[in-house]
Amino acid sequence: MRRYTIILEPDPEEGGYTVTVPALPGCVTQGETVEESIERAKEAIAGYIESLEAHGERVPEEREPLRAITIDVAA
């Protein structure tokens, strides 16, 4: 079992979410709901790892979970 942080970014124009996996460069998917986005992320991650292993490449591990912090900035 592996653990990865995913980022769900709302898409205001198309609706739904774009999902990225920071520890796996280029691993991107999307979903209409949060639940669907999470399921698609799991599928995308599994496929990404399968491809790396099939090509004999190292599978990146996430060492420490990312932290998202909201800050206020005077503009």
Residue frames as qw, qx, qy, qz and C-alpha x, y, z in Angstrom:
[[0.000, 0.891, 0.455, 0.000, 0.00, 0.00, 0.00],
 [0.410, 0.124, 0.015, 0.904, 1.31, 3.43, -0.95],
 [0.067, -0.820, -0.466, 0.325, 0.06, 6.84, 0.18],
 [0.350, 0.210, 0.255, 0.877, 0.06, 10.00, -1.93],
 [0.096, 0.568, 0.328, -0.748, -1.33, 13.49, -1.51],
 [0.300, 0.487, 0.625, 0.531, -3.70, 14.62, -4.26],
 [0.014, 0.320, 0.129, -0.938, -4.71, 18.18, -5.05],
 [0.230, 0.621, 0.732, 0.160, -8.28, 18.86, -6.23],
 [0.077, -0.248, 0.058, 0.964, -8.58, 22.17, -8.02],
 [0.425, 0.624, 0.567, -0.330, -12.10, 23.35, -8.88],
 [0.279, 0.120, 0.551, 0.777, -12.61, 24.16, -12.56],
 [0.212, 0.488, 0.376, -0.758, -14.91, 27.21, -12.62],
 [0.354, 0.377, -0.412, -0.750, -15.38, 27.12, -16.40],
 [0.488, 0.090, -0.800, -0.338, -16.01, 23.40, -17.00],
 [0.783, -0.422, 0.080, -0.450, -17.16, 22.37, -13.53],
 [0.970, -0.080, -0.189, 0.132, -15.75, 19.48, -11.57],
 [0.487, -0.791, 0.334, 0.163, -12.15, 19.20, -10.47],
 [0.655, 0.580, -0.462, 0.145, -8.70, 18.79, -11.94],
 [0.827, -0.541, 0.155, 0.013, -6.62, 16.42, -9.83],
 [0.485, 0.675, -0.516, 0.208, -2.83, 16.39, -9.61],
 [0.902, -0.390, -0.082, 0.164, -0.42, 14.21, -7.65],
 [0.008, 0.946, -0.324, 0.003, 2.60, 16.36, -6.73],
 [0.561, -0.503, 0.646, 0.120, 4.86, 13.38, -5.95],
 [0.634, 0.199, 0.689, 0.290, 4.15, 11.86, -9.40],
 [0.060, 0.502, -0.232, -0.831, 4.96, 14.49, -12.06],
 [0.288, 0.139, -0.649, -0.690, 2.48, 14.40, -14.92],
 [0.119, -0.324, -0.936, 0.063, -0.08, 12.31, -13.06],
 [0.260, 0.128, 0.111, -0.951, -3.25, 14.31, -13.71],
 [0.031, -0.388, -0.894, -0.224, -6.93, 13.38, -13.95],
 [0.263, -0.145, 0.043, -0.953, -10.32, 14.96, -13.43],
 [0.102, -0.376, -0.917, 0.084, -13.76, 14.27, -12.03],
 [0.200, -0.601, -0.390, -0.668, -17.17, 15.88, -11.76],
 [0.626, -0.728, -0.087, -0.265, -17.49, 15.40, -7.98],
 [0.226, -0.716, 0.625, -0.213, -15.02, 15.10, -5.13],
 [0.805, -0.150, 0.555, -0.144, -15.81, 11.40, -4.80],
 [0.845, 0.515, 0.132, 0.065, -15.38, 10.75, -8.52],
 [0.267, 0.863, -0.390, 0.180, -12.14, 12.77, -8.52],
 [0.472, -0.568, 0.652, -0.172, -10.73, 10.66, -5.70],
 [0.880, 0.112, 0.460, -0.044, -11.63, 7.40, -7.47],
 [0.694, 0.707, -0.032, 0.133, -10.10, 8.61, -10.72],
 [0.035, -0.838, 0.519, -0.165, -6.98, 9.70, -8.84],
 [0.710, -0.327, 0.618, -0.085, -6.61, 6.20, -7.42],
 [0.858, 0.407, 0.308, 0.068, -6.91, 4.75, -10.94],
 [0.424, 0.868, -0.207, 0.156, -4.44, 7.27, -12.37],
 [0.304, -0.732, 0.595, -0.135, -1.90, 6.61, -9.62],
 [0.826, -0.089, 0.556, -0.018, -2.19, 2.84, -10.06],
 [0.772, 0.601, 0.163, 0.129, -1.67, 3.18, -13.82],
 [0.147, 0.911, -0.354, 0.152, 1.25, 5.56, -13.35],
 [0.510, -0.562, 0.645, -0.090, 2.98, 3.17, -10.95],
 [0.876, 0.179, 0.448, 0.013, 2.27, 0.18, -13.21],
 [0.615, 0.776, -0.047, 0.135, 3.87, 2.01, -16.15],
 [0.086, -0.837, 0.522, -0.142, 6.96, 2.95, -14.12],
 [0.685, -0.330, 0.645, -0.071, 7.42, -0.63, -12.93],
 [0.856, 0.418, 0.302, 0.026, 6.91, -2.01, -16.45],
 [0.513, 0.803, -0.177, 0.248, 9.75, 0.23, -17.65],
 [0.795, -0.090, -0.334, 0.498, 12.03, -0.64, -14.73],
 [0.108, 0.601, -0.138, 0.780, 11.86, 2.89, -13.34],
 [0.210, -0.108, -0.697, 0.678, 11.86, 3.89, -9.69],
 [0.262, -0.713, -0.575, -0.303, 8.46, 4.63, -8.13],
 [0.060, 0.454, -0.303, 0.835, 8.59, 7.94, -6.21],
 [0.435, -0.501, -0.708, 0.242, 7.51, 7.79, -2.60],
 [0.158, -0.810, -0.061, -0.562, 5.96, 10.71, -0.79],
 [0.479, 0.103, -0.632, 0.601, 8.17, 11.26, 2.24],
 [0.042, -0.322, -0.542, 0.775, 6.10, 13.86, 4.06],
 [0.206, 0.711, 0.665, 0.100, 2.53, 14.93, 3.27],
 [0.199, 0.407, 0.156, 0.877, 2.12, 18.35, 1.69],
 [0.105, -0.557, -0.560, 0.605, 0.65, 21.18, 3.69],
 [0.113, 0.602, 0.437, 0.659, -1.81, 23.65, 2.20],
 [0.245, -0.501, -0.422, 0.714, -2.01, 26.96, 4.00],
 [0.169, 0.804, 0.415, 0.392, -4.25, 29.90, 3.10],
 [0.405, -0.337, -0.190, 0.829, -2.69, 33.30, 3.70],
 [0.177, 0.927, 0.319, -0.092, -3.89, 36.88, 3.32],
 [0.545, -0.022, 0.197, 0.815, -1.79, 39.25, 1.21],
 [0.111, 0.776, 0.192, -0.590, -2.30, 42.99, 0.95],
 [0.546, 0.316, 0.543, 0.554, -2.70, 43.88, -2.70]]
